[in-house]
């Protein structure tokens, strides 16, 4: 020792730090959404771009103003508000008036996110909650869909045609083929334009280790099984593989499974819990589609599972090493 006293720095936990910051994660999500966003602009034109820009700007501004007004640290640079705004726009039709995503974004950020403590404390997905509020308030605007193209002719979605009984399934697929559904040449919300590009974004997020494949695989897989059993016109197990794939590719199934159901704050952290969460969301989505009055059920299915997520996590939380389980507790249950 040379007689000098080395300084020791004491810092609070956690002491193991990860390179995946919130800003980096959210940036990856935005990158994953860009191909589908570009497709929406390609198919629906300037109206799609305007809706997305208004939604993102309103979400960022709402978070900034709220945090400034409450003398909190401004966190808009973490990009979480921008992700919420873009996802909200993805859940709206191209024909929606521009003021609707603004109202929805403010609702998502202030009511659903900030009033519950900010990022990581909201118990339901902010974008989906805002979509539900807009659907309840202005259902005609939220269900007014147009065909891609400059003429913007009003048209029912493929799922809407199936639900309303507008001809047989063959009639629906004759108008909108599976290729149309996969590539986005169908009427629908901005985030329904291309299942292929959404899946590509999901693969990017998995490769970047932003999300795990458990929830998307469980959700889409359970939807496939449920539609195969109950989705055919002739009864149990009468749905063909083509019909099942067609209905999974339609609507918000892929968008919900990849980008909504994987939200960190509103889903279980345990691996078993994530499988259960995804499967439950898929089952509920199909039940709502087949038995409900609304042709799409993905948003409400995920919101219902968001509410159930704390219970799922509690029941699937592993017992800490060395802790004695109370008598009667099943393996994998909480030790609390």
C-alpha positions in Angstrom: 0.0 0.0 0.0 1.3 3.4 -0.8 -0.5 5.0 2.0 -3.3 6.5 -0.1 -6.9 5.7 0.7 -8.9 4.3 -2.2 -12.4 5.7 -2.6 -15.2 3.2 -2.4 -18.5 4.1 -4.1 -21.7 2.6 -2.7 -24.7 2.5 -5.0 -28.1 1.2 -4.6 -29.2 -2.0 -6.3 -29.5 -3.3 -8.9 -25.7 -3.8 -9.3 -26.0 -5.9 -12.5 -26.8 -3.6 -15.3 -28.1 -4.5 -18.8 -27.4 -2.8 -22.1 -31.2 -3.0 -23.0 -32.3 0.4 -21.8 -35.9 1.6 -22.1 -35.0 3.9 -24.9 -33.2 1.2 -26.8 -36.1 -1.2 -26.4 -38.6 1.3 -27.6 -36.5 2.3 -30.5 -36.4 -1.3 -31.6 -40.2 -1.5 -31.3 -40.5 1.6 -33.5 -38.1 0.1 -36.0 -40.1 -3.1 -36.1 -43.3 -1.1 -36.7 -41.8 1.0 -39.5 -42.4 -1.6 -42.4 -46.1 -1.9 -41.5 -46.4 1.9 -41.1 -44.9 2.4 -44.6 -47.3 -0.2 -46.0 -50.2 1.7 -44.4 -49.1 5.0 -46.0 -48.6 3.1 -49.3 -52.1 1.7 -49.3 -54.1 4.5 -47.6 -52.0 7.6 -48.5 -51.6 10.8 -46.7 -54.5 10.2 -44.3 -52.6 7.3 -42.7 -49.5 9.4 -42.3 -51.5 12.2 -40.8 -53.2 9.9 -38.3 -49.9 8.4 -37.2 -48.2 11.7 -36.9 -51.0 13.3 -34.9 -51.2 10.3 -32.6 -47.5 10.2 -31.9 -47.3 13.9 -31.4 -50.3 14.0 -29.1 -48.9 11.2 -27.0 -45.4 12.7 -26.6 -46.9 16.2 -25.9 -49.3 14.8 -23.3 -46.6 13.1 -21.4 -44.3 16.1 -21.6 -47.0 18.6 -20.4 -48.1 16.2 -17.6 -44.6 15.7 -16.2 -43.8 19.3 -16.5 -47.0 20.4 -14.7 -46.4 17.9 -11.9 -42.7 18.8 -11.7 -41.6 15.3 -12.6 -38.6 14.2 -14.6 -39.5 14.5 -18.2 -39.1 11.0 -19.8 -40.3 11.5 -23.4 -36.8 10.7 -24.6 -37.4 7.1 -23.6 -39.7 6.8 -26.7 -42.4 4.9 -24.8 -45.0 7.6 -25.5 -44.1 7.5 -29.2 -44.7 3.8 -29.2 -48.0 4.2 -27.6 -49.1 6.8 -30.1 -48.0 4.7 -33.1 -49.8 1.6 -31.8 -52.9 3.6 -31.1 -52.9 4.9 -34.7 -52.4 1.3 -35.9 -55.7 0.4 -34.2 -57.7 3.1 -36.1 -59.2 3.1 -39.6 -57.7 5.4 -42.3 -61.0 7.2 -42.5 -61.0 8.3 -38.8 -60.9 12.1 -38.3 -57.6 13.5 -37.1 -58.9 14.6 -33.7 -59.7 11.1 -32.7 -56.1 9.8 -32.3 -55.3 13.1 -30.4 -58.1 12.4 -27.9 -57.1 8.7 -27.7 -53.4 9.5 -27.2 -54.2 11.9 -24.3 -56.4 9.3 -22.7 -53.8 6.6 -23.1 -51.0 8.7 -21.6 -52.7 10.6 -18.9 -55.6 8.3 -17.7 -54.1 4.9 -18.3 -50.4 5.5 -17.9 -49.5 8.6 -15.8 -52.3 8.4 -13.3 -51.2 4.9 -12.3 -47.6 6.0 -11.8 -46.1 6.2 -15.2 -44.1 3.7 -17.3 -44.2 0.2 -15.9 -47.1 0.9 -13.5 -50.1 0.8 -15.8 -52.0 -2.4 -15.4 -53.6 -2.5 -18.9 -52.1 -1.6 -22.3 -52.5 2.1 -22.8 -53.1 2.0 -26.6 -55.7 -0.8 -26.4 -57.4 1.0 -23.5 -57.6 4.1 -25.6 -58.9 2.2 -28.5 -61.7 0.7 -26.3 -62.6 4.2 -25.1 -62.8 5.5 -28.7 -64.8 2.5 -29.8 -67.3 3.1 -27.0 -67.5 6.8 -27.7 -67.5 7.0 -31.5 -68.2 3.5 -32.8 -69.3 4.7 -36.3 -65.9 6.4 -36.9 -64.0 3.4 -35.5 -65.8 0.9 -37.7 -65.8 2.9 -40.9 -63.3 1.2 -43.2 -62.2 2.0 -46.7 -60.5 0.1 -49.5 -56.9 0.8 -50.1 -56.4 3.3 -52.9 -57.0 6.8 -53.9 -60.8 6.4 -54.3 -61.2 5.4 -50.6 -64.5 3.5 -51.2 -66.2 2.3 -48.0 -66.1 -1.5 -47.5 -66.6 -4.1 -44.8 -63.5 -5.9 -43.7 -63.2 -9.7 -44.5 -63.9 -10.5 -40.8 -66.9 -8.2 -41.0 -68.2 -9.9 -44.1 -67.8 -13.3 -42.5 -69.6 -12.1 -39.3 -72.4 -10.5 -41.1 -73.0 -13.6 -43.3 -72.3 -11.6 -46.5 -72.1 -14.8 -48.6 -70.2 -18.0 -48.0 -66.6 -18.1 -47.0 -65.8 -18.8 -50.6 -67.5 -15.6 -51.6 -65.4 -13.6 -49.1 -62.2 -15.2 -50.2 -63.1 -14.6 -53.8 -63.3 -10.9 -53.1 -60.3 -10.8 -50.7 -57.8 -13.6 -51.3 -55.3 -14.9 -48.7 -52.6 -13.0 -50.6 -54.6 -9.8 -50.2 -54.9 -10.4 -46.5 -51.2 -11.2 -46.0 -50.0 -8.2 -48.1 -52.6 -5.7 -47.0 -54.9 -5.1 -49.9 -57.9 -5.2 -47.6 -60.0 -2.6 -45.8 -59.2 -2.4 -42.1 -57.3 -0.6 -39.4 -53.8 0.8 -40.3 -52.2 -2.0 -38.3 -54.0 -4.7 -40.2 -52.6 -3.9 -43.6 -49.9 -6.5 -43.8 -49.6 -9.6 -41.6 -46.3 -10.5 -43.3 -44.7 -7.2 -42.4 -45.9 -7.4 -38.8 -44.5 -10.9 -38.5 -41.2 -9.6 -39.9 -41.2 -6.9 -37.2 -41.9 -9.6 -34.6 -38.9 -11.7 -35.9 -36.7 -8.6 -35.6 -37.8 -8.0 -32.0 -37.1 -11.7 -31.1 -33.7 -11.5 -32.8 -33.0 -8.4 -30.8 -34.1 -10.1 -27.6 -36.7 -7.4 -27.0 -39.5 -10.0 -26.7 -39.7 -13.7 -26.2 -41.7 -15.8 -28.6 -43.8 -17.4 -25.9 -46.8 -15.1 -25.9 -47.1 -14.6 -29.7 -46.7 -18.3 -30.3 -49.2 -19.2 -27.6 -51.7 -16.6 -28.7 -51.7 -17.4 -32.4 -51.4 -21.1 -31.7 -54.5 -21.1 -29.5 -56.4 -19.1 -32.0 -55.5 -21.7 -34.7 -56.7 -24.5 -32.5 -59.9 -22.8 -31.5 -60.7 -21.8 -35.1 -60.0 -25.3 -36.3 -62.4 -26.7 -33.8 -65.2 -24.2 -33.8 -64.6 -21.9 -36.8 -66.0 -23.9 -39.6 -69.4 -23.4 -41.1 -70.3 -27.1 -40.6 -69.6 -27.5 -36.9 -66.8 -29.0 -34.9 -63.5 -29.6 -36.7 -65.0 -28.6 -40.1 -62.7 -25.6 -40.7 -60.0 -26.2 -43.3 -56.4 -25.2 -42.9 -56.9 -22.4 -45.4 -59.9 -21.0 -43.6 -58.1 -21.1 -40.3 -55.0 -19.3 -41.7 -57.2 -16.8 -43.4 -59.0 -15.8 -40.2 -55.8 -15.6 -38.1 -54.2 -13.4 -40.8 -57.3 -11.1 -40.8 -57.9 -8.4 -38.2 -55.6 -7.5 -35.4 -54.4 -11.0 -34.4 -50.8 -10.6 -35.6 -50.6 -7.0 -34.4 -52.0 -7.9 -31.0 -49.9 -11.0 -30.5 -46.6 -9.5 -31.5 -46.8 -5.9 -30.3 -49.7 -5.6 -27.8 -49.7 -8.8 -25.8 -46.0 -8.6 -25.2 -46.1 -5.3 -23.3 -43.7 -5.7 -20.4 -45.9 -3.9 -17.8 -49.1 -5.7 -18.5 -48.0 -9.3 -18.9 -46.6 -12.0 -16.5 -42.8 -12.2 -16.3 -42.7 -15.9 -15.5 -42.3 -18.2 -18.6 -45.2 -20.4 -17.6 -47.3 -17.4 -17.0 -46.5 -16.0 -20.4 -47.6 -19.2 -22.1 -50.9 -19.1 -20.1 -51.4 -15.4 -20.9 -50.9 -15.9 -24.6 -53.1 -19.0 -24.8 -55.8 -17.2 -22.8 -55.8 -14.2 -25.1 -56.1 -16.4 -28.1 -59.0 -18.4 -26.7 -60.8 -15.2 -25.7 -60.2 -13.6 -29.0 -61.9 -16.4 -30.9 -64.8 -16.7 -28.4 -65.5 -13.0 -28.9 -65.2 -13.3 -32.7 -67.5 -16.3 -32.9 -70.1 -15.5 -30.2 -70.0 -11.7 -29.8 -71.6 -9.1 -32.0 -68.3 -7.5 -33.0 -66.3 -9.3 -35.7 -62.9 -8.6 -34.0 -62.0 -9.6 -30.4 -58.3 -9.3 -30.1 -58.2 -6.0 -28.3 -60.7 -6.9 -25.7 -59.1 -10.4 -25.2 -55.7 -8.8 -24.4 -57.3 -6.2 -22.1 -59.1 -9.0 -20.1 -55.8 -11.0 -19.8 -54.0 -7.8 -18.7 -56.4 -7.7 -15.7 -55.7 -11.4 -15.0 -51.9 -11.0 -15.4 -51.1 -10.4 -11.7 -53.0 -13.5 -10.7 -51.3 -15.6 -13.4 -47.9 -14.3 -12.2 -48.7 -15.1 -8.6 -49.8 -18.6 -9.4 -46.8 -19.4 -11.6 -44.1 -17.7 -9.6 -41.4 -20.2 -8.6 -40.7 -20.8 -4.9 -37.4 -19.1 -3.9 -34.6 -21.6 -3.1 -34.6 -22.6 0.5 -38.1 -21.4 1.3 -40.4 -23.9 2.9 -43.7 -24.2 1.0 -46.8 -24.2 3.2 -48.7 -27.4 3.4 -51.2 -27.8 0.6 -49.3 -25.5 -1.8 -48.8 -26.9 -5.3 -45.4 -26.9 -7.0 -44.7 -23.6 -8.7 -47.0 -21.6 -6.4 -46.1 -18.6 -4.4 -44.4 -19.0 -1.1 -46.1 -15.9 0.3 
